[in-house]
């Protein structure tokens, strides 16, 4: 029996309610804390495996789609993605005549799908097993039925995933750097190769194409000090030299750089960090827990967040490798101050538009629709990375802070931030127009 099956057996039998199948006549459904725990385990594995932000969004999408589709079979008030999303499969019927616990099926579908998309599948094992080791199997028929159904859902989702062009992008040639002045080139300290230069070729979920919300071009590159471009470069330089403690905290709080490279003399080593998508998945979970949403509503919040993330990265990365805009660090060192360093480490891909701005605004748009425009929440995501809890009075406030953090960090010009938020808002609205989960 695989570790995922052992874990879920323990989850199933930890209470009478879990062992009774899809209907729970002897008690309430199990706590949604199990689903939040599964999400955290997936994020932990993504961080460990150092997946790029776009690839991480792909893992979140398919794992959360599997969990959602498994859960809603017992909830007629929730709609499947089938019929709303192009190419989304009709989920297989329950391959059994016995009782099914849909929460258990969803956890298994989530864990199995996520496990097939990461490298370190063994890290998905949940520490809750230690707490429940003395609990034995009480309803093996329901347990097996639930796992069979969860696997059937996972199989359907993985067939959908196989058609998104991901494997084809693995076979494309490495990125060829342009020698045109003003085009992006690798930055210190690692001078890493371009990350996911072909991500714009990935199949979107709701967008008609990666170019659907193509932003206006960035300011034209120029070394003329009176040009718009150099004014924006000078702004980055000036802002980063006179920041307040709060601005420094904001920059660090939203850093979310899975590529952070430490350099000590001749020694280089990586520090594993959360991806931007992982931060917003965490926010969605904290909001759902705070609002005390039930299983389907919680899963819906996760899957809407995942769709917004996935399509945002496709839209943003398509523009990044079209405009190939040079980073502030390269410009400022060459034309303003050769000794200047940004507060944050410059990520290894072109500058325009700002990925944080695009994805944060898209997710904030869908979460504002799901929870309300003025939903107040505490974000504890970065506590484990040594940063404090932050309080936000709306998702828009959080996304605006995430966007401007890139200026404070010294890694984006203002145009990339502002146009990125415009781009992200359009992606988020498209998700809301195309996908209606609550009937």
Beta strands, then each sheet from edge to edge (+ up, - down):
strand 1: 261-264
strand 2: 267-270
strand 3: 377-379
strand 4: 390-392
sheet 1: 1+ 2-
sheet 2: 3+ 4-
end
